[in-house]
Amino acid sequence: DFDSRKKRKMAEIYQALDSDPIDVAALRRMAISKGGLLTDEIRCKVWPKLLSVNTDDLPPLPGKELREDNKDYQQVLLDVRRSLRRFPPGMPDDQREGLQEELIDIILHVLKRNPQLHYYQGYHDIVVTFLLVVGDRLATALVEKLSTHHLRDFMDPTMDNTKHILNYLMPIIERVNPEVHDFMQSAEVGTIFALSWLITWFGHVLSDFRHVVRLYDFFLACHPLMPIYFAAEIVLYRQQEVLDCECDMASVHHLLSQIPQDLPYEFLISRAGDLFVQFPPSKLAREAAQQQAQRTAASTFKDFELASVQQRPDTVLRQRLRERPRGEERTKSILTKPRTNRFVKLAVMGLTVALGAAALAVVKSALEWAPKFELQIFP
């Protein structure tokens, strides 16, 4: 039953944490598989391992002096004041206001220590998630590492690199369902509807904090482009709604920008992992680059090739696809063919996935990738 599975998984997580050296591959597998890391207490222990952060050498808490003559302070202050919905309902005002002050200080601290990074609206939605889960001091270290790696492209002076990452969305959709792709192209809806999903790791658009941290477990354990695969899977999951919509930009954009709150997250995580293994970034880079030929961290230049060689998350996922039970082969075949009617959609929705499709997505490669963070492969 659920309780026994949860206890078994918790035991496996703590076993991986207690091993010498720590079994980071197992921790990544636990973070990706169904249910993620289960509790915030566990996340406090595992998230630093996924980001290669040494918890024995944390920076001191940032001070209020960072606010003096800081070019970003006023914008950060405005954004944080508007972030009331990101705090748990019923939290006392004084506690929330204290956390908001800590949130401001963390953001300014990271920007001060990394002048190459530029603040963007939505960044605070990611930082507040870490603050609420792990507290201010550890959040400062985790957010700094995340900002110089996974979020690096979003923090450039311009949005060119962010737009380029969004350019992966339509090629993924086209591979799975050309009909939906062509419909969206005809509607000229573009990809801007997914911008807030991508740059906040869905933290800004999901109302249930449990779903947010579950996705953070998944993204922290995977390739930095995994959020765009998850975004594509949301669109594909809603394919019939899209095709039933009026074929014009305003209608399709309105539909897609209103993300449902009752999504089957474990199912979508599983499918996003399958998408990644079937259509890895290296296979889509040419199409994405055709839309924006400028140099980015996720293009076909040498730094991206280096990242592709080091991360290779497809290896274990492909093994999982080979080993899945015969009855699940329908999922794979449906995944690569257009699905144009409600019966097929319901059939896919009804499939039982015993283990998240991405559960082993980065296990083999994660240990190869994480120690090489300092290569700065996302310029």
Secondary structure, 3 states (H helix, E strand, C coil): CHHHHHHHHHHHHHHHHHCCCCCHHHHHHHHHCCCCCCCHHHHHHHHHHHCCCCCCCCCCCCCHHHHCCCCCHHHHHHHHHCCHHHCCCCCCHHHHHHHHHHHHHHHHHHHHHCCCCCCCCCHHHHHHHHHHHHCHHHHHHHHHHHHCCCCHHHHCCCCHHHHHHHCCHHHHHHHHCHHHHHHHHHHCCCCHHHHHHHHCCCCCCCCCHHHHHHHHHHHHCCCCCHHHHHHHHHHHHCHHHHHHCCCCHHHHHHHHHCCCCCCCHHHHHHHHHHHHHHCCHHHHHHHHHHHCCCCCCCCCCHHHHHHHHHHCCHHHHHHHHHHCCHHHHHHHHHHCCCCCCHHHHHHHHHCCCCCCCCCCCCHHHHHHHHHHHHHCCCC
